């Protein structure tokens, strides 16, 4: 099952080929707004090589000519080597979304995803992200239109429902009839946000009731949890979000089926390499000491390790790059 093979961008294959090798179980890096920018994606690719990576969501404008920011169009051309990159759109207007998808494809995107899972997704002109689940009639228009507009793969990342966790079962026929290529399911409702636990018994039911590949997402913070979810749900693969941002080596432990938790020394070594590399990459991508530190502190908010909680807490209050570097070096002590 592991490790997965990778697709070559020069291979002469159908544009609808899934972004992972047939017969493998892909491990995907989740799109997390404000976190999985091209510096973060490059770090993960160079270090632990996710099978698939995503852009942060690209907000689709209903009024601008391109419907996407130039900075977002630049993101879809960022270097990922032979790791497939999926461009994620968030919007609520069929014409704007289809135009944005075509523009993203023209910029180089082979794989496009629609965000129907973000619990905070709103635009001034209407509901987006997970809030779209309140409007099934709108989805019946948007999903087939996007399929027609997208020549590469078209996938959907979604919550189980807006309020009702069984809502997804009423949408499966829409997704199948529109020939969506795969689903990424986070089995909470939008109203739950991140409260409670992801109910992967829903994931298992969805896998049984659809012919579409289903990628399991939500509350995968250890290799043991990830392997259990794969075994119990029959999911086609896993998407790792907050757990991977906390510990990138989660990808390696899943591939090697290593379920023992890392020791204090191993965690210190991971944090030293991770934060040192990230600080260097952020210093090149972002401008000014404050912005660089703010971006790094966003990552620190996700690092949950009891052994170094006091040190991480101090790092969140640091106001200079030199002081941050010294704190990172202290992990080697």
URSUL-V342962 format. One record per residue. OMEGA is omega in degrees with one decimal (NA if undefined). Layout:
omega
OMEGA
OMEGA
This chain:
omega
-177.2
-6.1
-179.8
171.2
-179.1
177.7
175.4
-179.0
-179.5
-178.8
-178.6
-179.2
-178.8
177.3
-178.6
178.5
179.9
-177.0
170.9
-175.8
178.5
178.5
177.2
179.6
-172.8
171.7
-173.2
171.5
-175.4
170.7
179.0
-174.2
-179.4
-176.5
-172.0
173.1
-173.6
175.5
178.3
180.0
-179.3
177.8
-179.5
-178.9
-178.9
-172.5
-171.8
173.3
169.5
178.6
-179.5
173.3
-178.2
166.5
162.6
-176.0
-179.3
-174.5
-176.0
177.9
178.1
-172.5
-176.3
-174.9
-178.8
-179.2
176.9
175.8
176.2
179.0
177.4
177.8
176.5
-179.8
-175.4
177.3
-178.2
-174.2
174.8
-177.5
178.6
175.3
-178.7
177.4
178.3
177.5
-178.3
179.1
171.1
-178.0
-175.8
-177.5
-173.7
-177.9
-180.0
179.5
-179.6
177.2
178.5
178.8
178.5
178.9
177.1
178.1
178.6
177.9
176.3
-178.4
175.6
-175.0
-177.0
-177.8
174.8
178.8
172.5
-174.9
-176.1
-177.6
-178.8
-170.9
171.9
169.7
-179.5
-178.0
177.3
-175.5
175.4
179.5
-179.5
-179.8
177.2
-179.9
174.0
-172.3
-178.0
177.7
177.2
178.9
179.5
175.6
-172.1
-172.8
178.2
179.5
178.1
178.2
179.5
-175.2
-172.6
179.6
175.7
-179.9
178.1
-179.8
-179.5
171.9
-173.1
169.6
-179.4
179.3
177.2
174.3
-177.0
-178.6
176.7
-177.3
-176.5
-177.2
176.0
-177.4
-173.8
-179.4
175.8
-179.2
-178.9
-178.8
178.2
179.8
168.3
-173.4
175.2
179.5
168.7
-172.6
168.9
-170.1
163.2
170.6
176.4
-179.1
178.8
-170.0
179.5
178.5
178.8
-178.0
173.3
-175.5
-175.6
167.6
173.3
177.4
-179.7
179.3
178.8
178.4
-179.7
-169.8
177.9
175.1
-178.4
171.2
-179.7
176.2
-177.7
-178.4
174.9
175.0
175.4
-175.2
176.7
177.4
179.9
179.0
-178.7
-179.9
176.5
179.9
177.1
-177.0
-173.8
-175.3
-173.1
-179.7
-179.4
-178.7
-178.6
168.4
-177.2
-178.3
-175.7
178.7
179.7
177.6
176.3
-175.1
-178.8
-177.5
172.5
177.1
-178.0
-178.3
175.9
-178.4
-177.7
-178.9
-179.8
-171.6
176.7
179.8
-178.4
177.1
178.0
-179.7
179.2
178.2
178.5
179.0
178.2
-177.6
178.8
-179.2
-176.0
-173.6
177.5
179.6
-178.1
178.1
179.1
-178.9
179.0
179.1
177.1
-174.6
-173.9
-173.8
174.5
-176.1
-177.3
-179.0
179.6
-179.3
178.7
179.5
179.3
179.2
174.2
178.4
-179.4
178.9
-176.8
-176.6
-173.8
178.4
-176.0
-176.1
-174.9
-177.1
-179.8
179.6
179.2
178.7
177.8
-178.4
179.6
-178.0
-177.4
-175.6
177.0
179.7
179.5
178.7
177.6
179.2
-179.7
178.9
177.6
178.5
-179.0
176.4
-179.7
-174.1
NA
